[in-house]
Amino acid sequence: PSLPEYFVVPSSLADQDLKLYSYSFIGRRMPLWSWNHPNGSALVRMANIKDVLQQRRIDQRICNAITRSHPLRSDVYKSDLDKCLPNIQEIQAAHIKLKQLCVNEPFEETEEKWLSSLENTRWLECIR
């Protein structure tokens, strides 16, 4: 119910394969083409695959389909965002600290240390 009604699917990846592969992803969160750039770059979100033994085969099949769909046939660059981005709890904590800084503190009293207080919220790291 939380997935979009329509999906962009590389033409070389059959619908029945995608349905079959969806059972392998945590929460059945199959790969989702999220963003496209005119130069052919794309952002595809993909959940982790439950079965480590199947992971390589499924991952390779999907990445090959994406590569074949790229106008320049460029290889897929993968990044594990869990390792390089803050989690939702960290973002929420930073947002709360930012709100406290901006709403609860009189600016005149904190002007001298405001930038360091802003840095300490870690909000700028989250939005970077």
N, C-alpha and C positions, 0 to 999 in steps of 0.2 A: 504493500500500500504506500510506502514512502518513495518508491521509484517513479520516474516519469512515465507518462502514457506511451511515448514513442522513444525509440532508440536509434542511434546511428550505428549500423553494423557494417563492417567491411564486407564487400560483395563476395570475397573468397571464403567467408566464414558462413557456413550453412546455419539456418535458423535452428534446425534440430540439434546441431553440434552445440550451439550456444545454450539451448535449453538443457542439454545433457551436462555441459560444463557448469552451469549455474548451481547444480547440487554440490559441486566441489568447493565453492566459495563460502566463506563464513557469512552466515545470514543470507545466503543465496544472492549476494550482492555482486552480480556479474559486472564485467568491465563496462564502463559508461563513458562515452565520448563526451567530454564536458566543454571543450573549447577548441576553436579552430582559428588559425591565422592564415592570411592569404598566401604566405610563403610555403604552406603545407604543414607547418608545425601544428601539433595537436596535443591536447592534454586529455589523457584517458585515465580515469580513476578506477582502481581495481582493488578489491578486498583481498585479504590473504586467502590462500588455498589451504583447506583443512588437511588434506592427505599429502604429506611431504613426498611420498613416492610418486604421486600423480602431478605434483606441482611443476616439475620441469617440463613434462610433456604438454600440459595444458598451457602453461606460460609461453612456451615456445610456439605452440600453434596459434595462440592469440597474437603474439608479437609479430609472427610472420604475416598474418592476415593484415595487421596494421601497416607493416612495412610495404606490402604489396599495394595498399591503398594510398600510400604517400606518392605525390606527383614525381618526386625525385628518387623514390625507392630508398629513402634514408632509413638507416637502422633506428630502432627504438632505443631511446635512452630511458632507463628506469631509475627511479629514486624512491627509496623507502621513506616516506614522509613522516612515519612514526618516529624515526630516529633523528630527524632534523627540524621538526616543527614542535611547538609547544602543544600539550594536550588541552582538552577543553577546560579542565579544572585550572590549569595555569592561566589560561586566557581569562577565565571568569575572575580569578583572584586579582589579576592585573587590572582588569576593568573596575573592580570594586575599589582598589587602591586609587585608581585614576579619578573615579567619581568623588571619593573622599577628599582628594587633593583639590579638585576643582570646585566642589560644592561646599564642603565643610570648613575649609581653611580660608580665613580672610586674606586676600592676596597681599595687602599692604604689610601684614605681619610676617608673611613668609616669602616675600619677594626675593630676598637675598639667597635663600636656599631653595627656591622654587624649582629651578632646573635640576638640581641634584635630587630633589624629592620626586620630580617627574621621572627621572632615570631609575630611581628605586622602585617605582611601580612596575617596571618591566613591560609596560604597555607598548613602548616604542619597539621593543624586540618582537612583540607579538605581531604588530602590524607591518613590520619590515618585510 
